[in-house]
């Protein structure tokens, strides 16, 4: 790998010698008049159009805006044609295997037939080890909250009213202490998806159902394990399930929760990655010269960016589209979620990794967490810190002093435009070197880590695998306990195959061999040729850090207790050698 970086730097040096235009800040541009004219043309050509998929960030309009969208859609189509062909072939093979079995006749068939190596082209990595075999374990369910989707999880604060009450005798039976003891010791956590009750359900056949679950999780006072305590359905008879219920009832409760959690993860990712990054970037297109070093970096990280929401409008969230055909809440509910979430959780600074996790009580001021392990945070923080180091060197190399940053009127205009024009909530009101480092670090973080921890290629092999991670219930929510057969709640074979295929279309396994993984975020000859020597050196360091992390992720397996990172499945979602450095769809 060292040779690869050396080669890239040599190419970069040669390109510079061949008079490739070097990026520079405006006060160092030898032709400021021409530069100002270009920026003026961009301001006139990149306009704010209406938001797509709900009311959030504006979408590009104007002559240049429309050209950019068309270009991104063309790039996306190349990749999508490849993955669509693979998905179609795999889906046909999967249906043949199901037919040879006489259908999906048992819950075990969803593991042994539906996922029997038939998705080799579109998902060659297969399912995460343990995710298909250990899904009945409570530890897997609870630790998914600390790996697969930690964003709705928060601590129940000592002073707040409990989200819902539980019989103390029941709680003591499970935990050894009372509910108030758990709350007082900062050991009680909650995920509340009850808000989903206000969103309309799909009417596209077949009929689907869902609950609106609120769930308690806790740190066991003796073992220290992070475990589920109770799940409340918030619908119908409003049943409360616990691990003391019959195994089938309790497993169904966890599956009902997963229906809600899947909705959350997919719609939340749309707001905090696509909407936020597009708003910030569109403001940059209107204010920064294409020759500005920040614009060069942003353009790299926004590859194909403006294909995402049009694809969503045309294929996913259109009436009767994939979402209406597969999920419980319909496309209108998806848009309502975006409307509700954008002004509250679409904020920029409040979503910084450490800020957000601390606000939700998952880490303390020193970055320490109360759990035995926190797999998402452990991996995400490594990548975030590498981004931060890169952008620290990058910013310092172009702005040795604060005065030079103050004199960069393009950046100052950009900051103002993000808040005033693009209406991105909670963006910093002023720019210093440290603020700029933080802004760029978070930008890189959301288009890579956040996006691919929730969407991208992860769901098809991990957080959305059937039969445990249901897209919807195919039988009504029970009005009483005592369910003995879970098969009626599972999707029929055609719907199950459609669901897996839909998820697989978001995967991009061929990026591993086309230099579009996170390792290559800044390892690109054209990119490096336009940037200064310090940034080239920082890019080399980033490459080394990411290749080292990728090797570590790929080496993960189970220990003597059958655990990996404290979980009964292998967490490999944030492998820098697999996930893209941009928010591909």
PASE-902466 format. One record per residue (C-alpha): x, y, z; residue in three letters; residue number from 1. Coordinates in nm, 3 decimals, always signed. Layout:
PASE-902466
X	Y	Z	Ala	NUM
...
end
This chain:
PASE-902466
+0.000	+0.000	+0.000	Unk	1
+0.295	+0.234	+0.063	Unk	2
+0.392	+0.196	-0.302	Unk	3
+0.041	+0.305	-0.407	Unk	4
+0.070	+0.630	-0.214	Unk	5
+0.421	+0.695	-0.343	Unk	6
+0.296	+0.640	-0.697	Unk	7
+0.005	+0.878	-0.643	Unk	8
+0.235	+1.146	-0.506	Unk	9
+0.473	+1.103	-0.797	Unk	10
+0.180	+1.138	-1.039	Unk	11
+0.070	+1.445	-0.848	Unk	12
+0.417	+1.601	-0.875	Unk	13
+0.434	+1.531	-1.248	Unk	14
+0.090	+1.685	-1.298	Unk	15
+0.200	+1.997	-1.113	Unk	16
+0.508	+2.016	-1.334	Unk	17
+0.274	+2.004	-1.634	Unk	18
+0.103	+2.323	-1.519	Unk	19
-0.212	+2.173	-1.369	Unk	20
-0.402	+2.462	-1.213	Unk	21
-0.331	+2.480	-0.843	Unk	22
-0.611	+2.545	-0.598	Unk	23
-0.573	+2.869	-0.407	Unk	24
-0.765	+3.098	-0.177	Unk	25
-0.897	+3.417	-0.342	Unk	26
-0.642	+3.661	-0.202	Unk	27
-0.365	+3.449	-0.357	Unk	28
-0.525	+3.417	-0.699	Unk	29
-0.312	+3.580	-0.971	Unk	30
-0.626	+3.672	-1.167	Unk	31
-0.886	+3.790	-0.914	Unk	32
-1.106	+3.958	-1.176	Unk	33
-1.155	+3.639	-1.376	Unk	34
-1.211	+3.445	-1.055	Unk	35
-1.478	+3.689	-0.938	Unk	36
-1.654	+3.657	-1.273	Unk	37
-1.665	+3.278	-1.242	Unk	38
-1.811	+3.302	-0.892	Unk	39
-2.071	+3.550	-1.015	Unk	40
-2.172	+3.312	-1.292	Unk	41
-2.207	+3.030	-1.040	Unk	42
-2.420	+3.247	-0.814	Unk	43
-2.651	+3.317	-1.107	Unk	44
-2.650	+2.960	-1.240	Unk	45
-2.687	+2.756	-0.923	Unk	46
-3.025	+2.852	-0.781	Unk	47
-3.229	+2.714	-0.492	Unk	48
-3.513	+2.499	-0.611	Unk	49
-3.787	+2.329	-0.408	Unk	50
-3.686	+2.053	-0.167	Unk	51
-3.741	+1.692	-0.268	Unk	52
-3.892	+1.417	-0.048	Unk	53
-4.038	+1.648	+0.211	Unk	54
-3.951	+2.000	+0.318	Unk	55
-3.581	+2.007	+0.397	Unk	56
-3.275	+2.132	+0.205	Unk	57
-3.336	+2.309	-0.126	Unk	58
-3.249	+2.121	-0.443	Unk	59
-3.037	+2.271	-0.725	Unk	60
-3.217	+2.474	-0.987	Unk	61
-3.107	+2.722	-1.251	Unk	62
-2.901	+2.655	-1.562	Unk	63
-2.594	+2.524	-1.383	Unk	64
-2.797	+2.348	-1.117	Unk	65
-2.993	+2.149	-1.373	Unk	66
-2.674	+2.062	-1.560	Unk	67
-2.518	+1.934	-1.238	Unk	68
-2.819	+1.718	-1.155	Unk	69
-2.821	+1.569	-1.505	Unk	70
-2.450	+1.493	-1.481	Unk	71
-2.486	+1.324	-1.142	Unk	72
-2.781	+1.120	-1.264	Unk	73
-2.574	+1.000	-1.560	Unk	74
-2.293	+0.889	-1.328	Unk	75
-2.541	+0.715	-1.102	Unk	76
-2.702	+0.533	-1.395	Unk	77
-2.373	+0.365	-1.485	Unk	78
-2.339	+0.214	-1.139	Unk	79
-2.709	+0.138	-1.106	Unk	80
-2.716	-0.057	-1.432	Unk	81
-2.440	-0.282	-1.299	Unk	82
-2.605	-0.352	-0.965	Unk	83
-2.953	-0.388	-1.115	Unk	84
-2.832	-0.663	-1.348	Unk	85
-2.673	-0.846	-1.055	Unk	86
-2.984	-0.809	-0.841	Unk	87
-3.211	-0.935	-1.115	Unk	88
-2.999	-1.246	-1.170	Unk	89
-2.978	-1.316	-0.797	Unk	90
-3.351	-1.267	-0.744	Unk	91
-3.433	-1.516	-1.019	Unk	92
-3.202	-1.773	-0.861	Unk	93
-3.352	-1.709	-0.519	Unk	94
-3.707	-1.764	-0.644	Unk	95
-3.597	-2.090	-0.806	Unk	96
-3.454	-2.208	-0.474	Unk	97
-3.775	-2.114	-0.294	Unk	98
-3.988	-2.294	-0.553	Unk	99
-3.769	-2.604	-0.527	Unk	100
-3.834	-2.599	-0.153	Unk	101
-4.210	-2.573	-0.206	Unk	102
-4.216	-2.218	-0.073	Unk	103
-4.112	-2.059	+0.255	Unk	104
-4.289	-2.300	+0.488	Unk	105
-4.115	-2.232	+0.817	Unk	106
-3.931	-1.949	+0.984	Unk	107
-3.611	-2.147	+0.936	Unk	108
-3.667	-2.135	+0.560	Unk	109
-3.616	-1.760	+0.573	Unk	110
-3.263	-1.831	+0.691	Unk	111
-3.176	-2.153	+0.510	Unk	112
-3.354	-2.101	+0.175	Unk	113
-3.404	-1.727	+0.130	Unk	114
-3.038	-1.658	+0.211	Unk	115
-2.884	-1.979	+0.081	Unk	116
-2.601	-1.820	-0.116	Unk	117
-2.831	-1.688	-0.388	Unk	118
-2.723	-1.325	-0.359	Unk	119
-2.359	-1.378	-0.452	Unk	120
-2.344	-1.117	-0.728	Unk	121
-2.523	-0.827	-0.561	Unk	122
-2.403	-0.904	-0.207	Unk	123
-2.083	-1.109	-0.238	Unk	124
-1.983	-1.046	+0.125	Unk	125
-2.299	-1.223	+0.234	Unk	126
-2.463	-1.164	+0.569	Unk	127
-2.265	-1.053	+0.873	Unk	128
-2.148	-1.363	+1.063	Unk	129
-2.391	-1.439	+1.345	Unk	130
-2.668	-1.208	+1.228	Unk	131
-2.871	-1.495	+1.079	Unk	132
-2.798	-1.759	+1.341	Unk	133
-2.810	-1.564	+1.668	Unk	134
-3.106	-1.333	+1.612	Unk	135
-3.311	-1.487	+1.894	Unk	136
-3.052	-1.375	+2.150	Unk	137
-3.145	-1.071	+2.356	Unk	138
-2.785	-0.953	+2.351	Unk	139
-2.792	-0.932	+1.971	Unk	140
-3.111	-0.726	+1.976	Unk	141
-2.987	-0.481	+2.238	Unk	142
-2.635	-0.446	+2.099	Unk	143
-2.780	-0.357	+1.761	Unk	144
-2.876	-0.034	+1.932	Unk	145
-2.505	+0.030	+1.992	Unk	146
-2.398	-0.070	+1.644	Unk	147
-2.666	-0.085	+1.374	Unk	148
-2.864	+0.225	+1.467	Unk	149
-2.765	+0.411	+1.781	Unk	150
-2.927	+0.738	+1.676	Unk	151
-3.267	+0.701	+1.850	Unk	152
-3.113	+0.558	+2.171	Unk	153
-3.080	+0.786	+2.472	Unk	154
-3.032	+0.773	+2.847	Unk	155
-3.341	+0.813	+3.065	Unk	156
-3.227	+1.106	+3.279	Unk	157
-3.256	+1.086	+3.656	Unk	158
-3.494	+1.381	+3.681	Unk	159
-3.733	+1.302	+3.395	Unk	160
-4.070	+1.131	+3.409	Unk	161
-4.047	+0.771	+3.299	Unk	162
-4.157	+0.713	+2.938	Unk	163
-4.382	+0.431	+3.065	Unk	164
-4.432	+0.246	+3.391	Unk	165
-4.345	-0.116	+3.466	Unk	166
-4.435	-0.333	+3.764	Unk	167
-4.140	-0.326	+4.003	Unk	168
-4.170	-0.694	+4.079	Unk	169
-4.138	-0.769	+3.709	Unk	170
-3.837	-0.541	+3.673	Unk	171
-3.664	-0.688	+3.977	Unk	172
-3.719	-1.037	+3.836	Unk	173
-3.532	-0.935	+3.521	Unk	174
-3.267	-0.695	+3.649	Unk	175
-3.236	-0.755	+4.021	Unk	176
-3.322	-0.393	+4.099	Unk	177
-3.620	-0.160	+4.059	Unk	178
-3.690	+0.063	+3.761	Unk	179
-3.617	+0.373	+3.970	Unk	180
-3.286	+0.218	+4.078	Unk	181
-3.189	+0.174	+3.714	Unk	182
-3.290	+0.532	+3.638	Unk	183
-3.105	+0.673	+3.941	Unk	184
-2.787	+0.486	+3.850	Unk	185
-2.790	+0.608	+3.488	Unk	186
-2.844	+0.252	+3.370	Unk	187
-3.182	+0.290	+3.197	Unk	188
-3.210	+0.377	+2.827	Unk	189
-3.499	+0.421	+2.588	Unk	190
-3.581	+0.417	+2.218	Unk	191
-3.918	+0.579	+2.151	Unk	192
-4.076	+0.522	+1.811	Unk	193
-4.426	+0.609	+1.927	Unk	194
-4.419	+0.922	+1.706	Unk	195
-4.468	+0.694	+1.405	Unk	196
-4.834	+0.653	+1.499	Unk	197
-4.911	+0.986	+1.330	Unk	198
-4.786	+0.871	+0.990	Unk	199
-5.027	+0.699	+0.746	Unk	200
-4.992	+0.332	+0.655	Unk	201
-4.963	+0.203	+0.301	Unk	202
-5.272	+0.078	+0.122	Unk	203
-5.085	-0.107	-0.152	Unk	204
-5.147	-0.485	-0.138	Unk	205
-5.064	-0.705	+0.038	Unk	206
-5.204	-0.562	+0.359	Unk	207
-4.933	-0.474	+0.612	Unk	208
-4.939	-0.378	+0.976	Unk	209
-4.718	-0.233	+1.244	Unk	210
-4.690	-0.113	+1.601	Unk	211
-4.529	+0.210	+1.725	Unk	212
-4.292	+0.071	+1.983	Unk	213
-4.120	+0.225	+2.280	Unk	214
-3.845	+0.007	+2.428	Unk	215
-3.640	+0.011	+2.747	Unk	216
-3.281	-0.112	+2.758	Unk	217
-3.058	-0.134	+3.063	Unk	218
-2.708	-0.202	+3.184	Unk	219
-2.729	-0.509	+3.408	Unk	220
-2.605	-0.415	+3.756	Unk	221
-2.411	-0.741	+3.794	Unk	222
-2.298	-0.856	+3.451	Unk	223
-2.264	-0.511	+3.297	Unk	224
-2.434	-0.639	+2.982	Unk	225
-2.652	-0.402	+2.782	Unk	226
-2.988	-0.581	+2.751	Unk	227
-3.354	-0.524	+2.659	Unk	228
-3.602	-0.476	+2.942	Unk	229
-3.944	-0.413	+2.786	Unk	230
-4.122	-0.321	+2.464	Unk	231
-4.452	-0.133	+2.458	Unk	232
-4.654	-0.144	+2.134	Unk	233
-4.847	+0.185	+2.170	Unk	234
-5.130	+0.051	+1.956	Unk	235
-5.434	-0.173	+1.984	Unk	236
-5.431	-0.330	+2.329	Unk	237
-5.104	-0.147	+2.397	Unk	238
-4.929	-0.458	+2.522	Unk	239
-4.601	-0.449	+2.713	Unk	240
-4.365	-0.738	+2.642	Unk	241
-4.061	-0.843	+2.848	Unk	242
-3.803	-1.125	+2.839	Unk	243
-4.025	-1.309	+3.092	Unk	244
-4.294	-1.361	+2.828	Unk	245
-4.313	-1.677	+2.623	Unk	246
-4.022	-1.690	+2.373	Unk	247
-4.247	-1.652	+2.068	Unk	248
-4.426	-1.349	+2.209	Unk	249
-4.100	-1.186	+2.309	Unk	250
-3.938	-1.254	+1.971	Unk	251
-4.241	-1.104	+1.796	Unk	252
-4.215	-0.794	+2.014	Unk	253
-3.854	-0.744	+1.908	Unk	254
-3.953	-0.792	+1.545	Unk	255
-4.230	-0.532	+1.580	Unk	256
-3.972	-0.291	+1.721	Unk	257
-3.744	-0.362	+1.426	Unk	258
-4.017	-0.257	+1.182	Unk	259
-4.016	+0.085	+1.347	Unk	260
-3.639	+0.100	+1.374	Unk	261
-3.593	+0.023	+1.005	Unk	262
-3.826	+0.309	+0.913	Unk	263
-3.632	+0.540	+1.142	Unk	264
-3.286	+0.446	+1.017	Unk	265
-3.373	+0.494	+0.651	Unk	266
-3.565	+0.819	+0.684	Unk	267
-3.331	+0.966	+0.946	Unk	268
-3.032	+0.900	+0.720	Unk	269
-3.202	+1.094	+0.440	Unk	270
-3.229	+1.403	+0.659	Unk	271
-2.891	+1.402	+0.836	Unk	272
-2.678	+1.296	+0.539	Unk	273
-2.833	+1.382	+0.200	Unk	274
-3.032	+1.688	+0.304	Unk	275
-2.763	+1.840	+0.522	Unk	276
-2.470	+1.776	+0.287	Unk	277
-2.662	+1.896	-0.019	Unk	278
-2.762	+2.217	+0.154	Unk	279
-2.405	+2.293	+0.261	Unk	280
-2.262	+2.200	-0.078	Unk	281
-2.518	+2.393	-0.282	Unk	282
-2.430	+2.703	-0.080	Unk	283
-2.064	+2.640	-0.164	Unk	284
-2.142	+2.607	-0.535	Unk	285
-2.292	+2.956	-0.518	Unk	286
-2.008	+3.123	-0.327	Unk	287
-1.677	+2.940	-0.377	Unk	288
-1.463	+2.941	-0.687	Unk	289
-1.418	+2.591	-0.837	Unk	290
-1.049	+2.659	-0.782	Unk	291
-1.091	+2.711	-0.408	Unk	292
-0.919	+2.428	-0.212	Unk	293
-1.229	+2.379	+0.001	Unk	294
-1.445	+2.350	-0.311	Unk	295
-1.202	+2.094	-0.455	Unk	296
-1.243	+1.880	-0.143	Unk	297
-1.621	+1.923	-0.126	Unk	298
-1.657	+1.824	-0.491	Unk	299
-1.461	+1.507	-0.423	Unk	300
-1.689	+1.414	-0.133	Unk	301
-2.008	+1.494	-0.327	Unk	302
-1.960	+1.252	-0.615	Unk	303
-2.302	+1.171	-0.770	Unk	304
-2.461	+1.360	-0.481	Unk	305
-2.753	+1.512	-0.666	Unk	306
-2.877	+1.177	-0.793	Unk	307
-2.997	+1.063	-0.449	Unk	308
-3.315	+1.260	-0.398	Unk	309
-3.435	+1.240	-0.761	Unk	310
-3.393	+0.862	-0.743	Unk	311
-3.593	+0.866	-0.421	Unk	312
-3.870	+1.066	-0.583	Unk	313
-3.882	+0.850	-0.896	Unk	314
-3.835	+0.499	-0.757	Unk	315
-3.865	+0.484	-0.378	Unk	316
-4.106	+0.744	-0.245	Unk	317
-4.333	+0.785	-0.545	Unk	318
-4.694	+0.675	-0.488	Unk	319
-4.706	+0.299	-0.533	Unk	320
-4.325	+0.279	-0.556	Unk	321
-4.084	+0.048	-0.376	Unk	322
-4.152	+0.199	-0.036	Unk	323
-4.530	+0.168	-0.062	Unk	324
-4.491	-0.187	-0.189	Unk	325
-4.262	-0.305	+0.091	Unk	326
-4.299	-0.106	+0.412	Unk	327
-4.571	-0.028	+0.666	Unk	328
-4.573	+0.353	+0.668	Unk	329
-4.638	+0.494	+0.322	Unk	330
-4.455	+0.752	+0.112	Unk	331
-4.663	+1.037	+0.257	Unk	332
-4.555	+0.936	+0.606	Unk	333
-4.194	+0.938	+0.489	Unk	334
-4.229	+1.297	+0.375	Unk	335
-4.398	+1.391	+0.700	Unk	336
-4.105	+1.242	+0.892	Unk	337
-3.866	+1.460	+0.692	Unk	338
-4.080	+1.768	+0.761	Unk	339
-4.082	+1.691	+1.132	Unk	340
-3.714	+1.596	+1.161	Unk	341
-3.536	+1.856	+0.947	Unk	342
-3.585	+2.155	+1.183	Unk	343
-3.508	+1.951	+1.493	Unk	344
-3.245	+1.687	+1.413	Unk	345
-3.121	+1.826	+1.085	Unk	346
-2.898	+2.068	+1.276	Unk	347
-2.529	+2.082	+1.191	Unk	348
-2.323	+2.143	+1.504	Unk	349
-2.557	+1.949	+1.731	Unk	350
-2.500	+1.644	+1.512	Unk	351
-2.123	+1.639	+1.561	Unk	352
-2.043	+1.285	+1.676	Unk	353
-1.914	+1.363	+2.023	Unk	354
-2.167	+1.642	+2.081	Unk	355
-2.461	+1.425	+1.981	Unk	356
-2.359	+1.116	+2.179	Unk	357
-2.290	+1.322	+2.488	Unk	358
-2.628	+1.498	+2.460	Unk	359
-2.800	+1.159	+2.452	Unk	360
-2.605	+1.033	+2.753	Unk	361
-2.414	+0.766	+2.562	Unk	362
-2.069	+0.911	+2.633	Unk	363
-1.937	+1.152	+2.893	Unk	364
-1.734	+1.470	+2.848	Unk	365
-1.415	+1.267	+2.816	Unk	366
-1.559	+1.042	+2.547	Unk	367
-1.598	+0.742	+2.777	Unk	368
-1.907	+0.523	+2.751	Unk	369
-2.080	+0.317	+3.023	Unk	370
-2.117	+0.001	+2.814	Unk	371
-1.885	-0.296	+2.784	Unk	372
-1.849	-0.207	+2.420	Unk	373
-1.994	+0.052	+2.184	Unk	374
-1.905	-0.082	+1.838	Unk	375
-2.043	+0.203	+1.627	Unk	376
-1.870	+0.468	+1.835	Unk	377
-1.546	+0.272	+1.851	Unk	378
-1.523	+0.253	+1.472	Unk	379
-1.681	+0.588	+1.388	Unk	380
-1.450	+0.778	+1.623	Unk	381
-1.140	+0.630	+1.459	Unk	382
-1.256	+0.751	+1.117	Unk	383
-1.372	+1.087	+1.253	Unk	384
-1.038	+1.149	+1.422	Unk	385
-0.857	+1.064	+1.098	Unk	386
-1.077	+1.311	+0.910	Unk	387
-1.006	+1.570	+1.177	Unk	388
-0.630	+1.522	+1.144	Unk	389
-0.650	+1.553	+0.767	Unk	390
-0.856	+1.871	+0.778	Unk	391
-0.638	+2.022	+1.050	Unk	392
-0.335	+1.991	+0.824	Unk	393
-0.539	+2.103	+0.523	Unk	394
-0.676	+2.418	+0.688	Unk	395
-0.345	+2.512	+0.851	Unk	396
-0.162	+2.474	+0.520	Unk	397
-0.388	+2.720	+0.339	Unk	398
-0.449	+2.950	+0.636	Unk	399
-0.136	+2.980	+0.850	Unk	400
-0.308	+3.256	+1.049	Unk	401
-0.661	+3.355	+1.143	Unk	402
-0.612	+3.682	+0.953	Unk	403
-0.573	+3.494	+0.627	Unk	404
-0.898	+3.307	+0.690	Unk	405
-1.070	+3.634	+0.781	Unk	406
-0.952	+3.774	+0.447	Unk	407
-1.103	+3.487	+0.249	Unk	408
-1.430	+3.652	+0.154	Unk	409
-1.544	+3.344	-0.041	Unk	410
-1.542	+3.129	+0.271	Unk	411
-1.707	+3.401	+0.476	Unk	412
-1.980	+3.431	+0.209	Unk	413
-2.017	+3.052	+0.206	Unk	414
-2.081	+3.038	+0.581	Unk	415
-2.343	+3.308	+0.556	Unk	416
-2.504	+3.142	+0.254	Unk	417
-2.540	+2.804	+0.426	Unk	418
-2.754	+2.955	+0.701	Unk	419
-2.931	+3.234	+0.517	Unk	420
-2.972	+3.082	+0.172	Unk	421
-2.971	+2.703	+0.209	Unk	422
-3.138	+2.731	+0.552	Unk	423
-2.923	+2.458	+0.708	Unk	424
-3.011	+2.467	+1.075	Unk	425
-2.742	+2.521	+1.341	Unk	426
-2.457	+2.592	+1.102	Unk	427
-2.184	+2.801	+1.270	Unk	428
-2.255	+3.176	+1.241	Unk	429
-1.888	+3.269	+1.199	Unk	430
-1.573	+3.103	+1.070	Unk	431
-1.245	+3.052	+1.253	Unk	432
-0.979	+2.796	+1.170	Unk	433
-1.107	+2.553	+1.431	Unk	434
-1.468	+2.605	+1.328	Unk	435
-1.372	+2.540	+0.966	Unk	436
-1.188	+2.221	+1.063	Unk	437
-1.493	+2.103	+1.255	Unk	438
-1.731	+2.188	+0.969	Unk	439
-1.526	+2.000	+0.711	Unk	440
-1.470	+1.705	+0.945	Unk	441
-1.841	+1.669	+1.006	Unk	442
-1.919	+1.703	+0.638	Unk	443
-1.686	+1.415	+0.552	Unk	444
-1.826	+1.218	+0.845	Unk	445
-2.190	+1.240	+0.739	Unk	446
-2.138	+1.150	+0.372	Unk	447
-1.932	+0.845	+0.464	Unk	448
-1.970	+0.713	+0.819	Unk	449
-2.324	+0.824	+0.899	Unk	450
-2.462	+0.742	+0.556	Unk	451
-2.313	+0.396	+0.535	Unk	452
-2.378	+0.306	+0.897	Unk	453
-2.750	+0.341	+0.822	Unk	454
-2.793	+0.289	+0.449	Unk	455
-2.569	+0.191	+0.160	Unk	456
-2.458	-0.171	+0.158	Unk	457
-2.516	-0.241	+0.527	Unk	458
-2.891	-0.319	+0.542	Unk	459
-2.885	-0.607	+0.291	Unk	460
-2.623	-0.793	+0.491	Unk	461
-2.697	-0.681	+0.842	Unk	462
-2.963	-0.451	+0.985	Unk	463
-3.240	-0.549	+0.740	Unk	464
-3.194	-0.925	+0.718	Unk	465
-3.508	-1.136	+0.741	Unk	466
-3.678	-1.290	+0.929	Unk	467
-3.579	-1.088	+1.237	Unk	468
-3.554	-0.743	+1.081	Unk	469
-3.899	-0.709	+0.932	Unk	470
-3.995	-0.436	+0.686	Unk	471
-4.359	-0.469	+0.800	Unk	472
-4.593	-0.715	+0.970	Unk	473
-4.805	-0.924	+0.737	Unk	474
-5.059	-1.004	+1.009	Unk	475
-5.231	-0.766	+1.253	Unk	476
-5.060	-0.660	+1.575	Unk	477
-5.179	-0.905	+1.844	Unk	478
-5.443	-0.785	+2.088	Unk	479
-5.328	-1.035	+2.349	Unk	480
-5.027	-1.247	+2.423	Unk	481
-5.003	-1.613	+2.339	Unk	482
-4.886	-1.611	+1.976	Unk	483
-4.739	-1.950	+1.887	Unk	484
-4.667	-1.915	+1.514	Unk	485
-4.468	-1.626	+1.368	Unk	486
-4.491	-1.736	+1.005	Unk	487
-4.807	-1.529	+0.929	Unk	488
-4.621	-1.213	+1.028	Unk	489
-4.344	-1.269	+0.773	Unk	490
-4.350	-1.147	+0.411	Unk	491
-4.464	-1.399	+0.147	Unk	492
-4.185	-1.527	-0.078	Unk	493
-4.229	-1.274	-0.364	Unk	494
-4.233	-0.983	-0.118	Unk	495
-3.933	-1.121	+0.070	Unk	496
-3.729	-1.151	-0.250	Unk	497
-3.842	-0.805	-0.362	Unk	498
-3.734	-0.665	-0.025	Unk	499
-3.387	-0.821	-0.035	Unk	500
-3.341	-0.716	-0.396	Unk	501
-3.447	-0.360	-0.317	Unk	502
-3.191	-0.340	-0.037	Unk	503
-2.923	-0.495	-0.257	Unk	504
-2.964	-0.219	-0.515	Unk	505
-2.805	+0.017	-0.262	Unk	506
-2.496	-0.201	-0.235	Unk	507
-2.184	-0.129	-0.442	Unk	508
-1.945	-0.425	-0.403	Unk	509
-1.754	-0.324	-0.717	Unk	510
-1.636	-0.003	-0.553	Unk	511
-1.365	-0.211	-0.385	Unk	512
-1.184	-0.243	-0.716	Unk	513
-1.262	+0.100	-0.861	Unk	514
-1.096	+0.321	-0.597	Unk	515
-1.422	+0.457	-0.459	Unk	516
-1.397	+0.326	-0.104	Unk	517
-1.320	+0.542	+0.199	Unk	518
-0.951	+0.457	+0.179	Unk	519
-0.946	+0.654	-0.147	Unk	520
-1.126	+0.962	-0.018	Unk	521
-0.816	+1.176	-0.077	Unk	522
-0.597	+0.926	-0.263	Unk	523
-0.663	+1.044	-0.616	Unk	524
-0.402	+1.173	-0.858	Unk	525
-0.618	+1.448	-1.007	Unk	526
-0.727	+1.568	-0.665	Unk	527
-0.377	+1.569	-0.519	Unk	528
-0.230	+1.743	-0.823	Unk	529
-0.436	+2.052	-0.748	Unk	530
-0.362	+2.064	-0.374	Unk	531
-0.051	+2.170	-0.186	Unk	532
+0.226	+1.953	-0.045	Unk	533
+0.101	+1.954	+0.315	Unk	534
-0.240	+1.831	+0.200	Unk	535
-0.074	+1.560	-0.009	Unk	536
+0.116	+1.445	+0.299	Unk	537
-0.203	+1.450	+0.506	Unk	538
-0.375	+1.240	+0.238	Unk	539
-0.097	+0.983	+0.263	Unk	540
-0.143	+0.962	+0.639	Unk	541
-0.520	+0.924	+0.601	Unk	542
-0.467	+0.639	+0.354	Unk	543
-0.237	+0.460	+0.599	Unk	544
-0.486	+0.499	+0.883	Unk	545
-0.780	+0.373	+0.679	Unk	546
-0.598	+0.071	+0.533	Unk	547
-0.487	-0.023	+0.883	Unk	548
-0.844	+0.005	+1.013	Unk	549
-0.981	-0.195	+0.720	Unk	550
-0.741	-0.479	+0.797	Unk	551
-0.855	-0.474	+1.160	Unk	552
-1.224	-0.486	+1.069	Unk	553
-1.167	-0.773	+0.826	Unk	554
-0.980	-0.972	+1.088	Unk	555
-1.272	-0.972	+1.332	Unk	556
-1.420	-1.300	+1.444	Unk	557
-1.574	-1.458	+1.752	Unk	558
-1.394	-1.504	+2.083	Unk	559
-1.424	-1.800	+2.317	Unk	560
-1.759	-1.673	+2.442	Unk	561
-1.900	-1.653	+2.088	Unk	562
-1.882	-1.274	+2.087	Unk	563
-1.723	-1.012	+1.862	Unk	564
-1.689	-0.659	+2.001	Unk	565
-1.911	-0.786	+2.282	Unk	566
-2.186	-0.891	+2.040	Unk	567
-2.308	-1.226	+1.900	Unk	568
-2.248	-1.102	+1.545	Unk	569
-1.952	-0.949	+1.364	Unk	570
-1.975	-0.575	+1.314	Unk	571
-1.807	-0.486	+0.986	Unk	572
-2.029	-0.201	+0.865	Unk	573
-1.764	+0.072	+0.869	Unk	574
-1.485	-0.108	+0.687	Unk	575
-1.298	+0.174	+0.507	Unk	576
-1.198	-0.075	+0.239	Unk	577
-1.564	-0.138	+0.152	Unk	578
-1.780	+0.166	+0.223	Unk	579
-1.771	+0.456	-0.026	Unk	580
-1.630	+0.795	+0.068	Unk	581
-1.948	+0.959	-0.067	Unk	582
-2.322	+0.908	-0.018	Unk	583
-2.386	+0.676	-0.309	Unk	584
-2.738	+0.546	-0.371	Unk	585
end
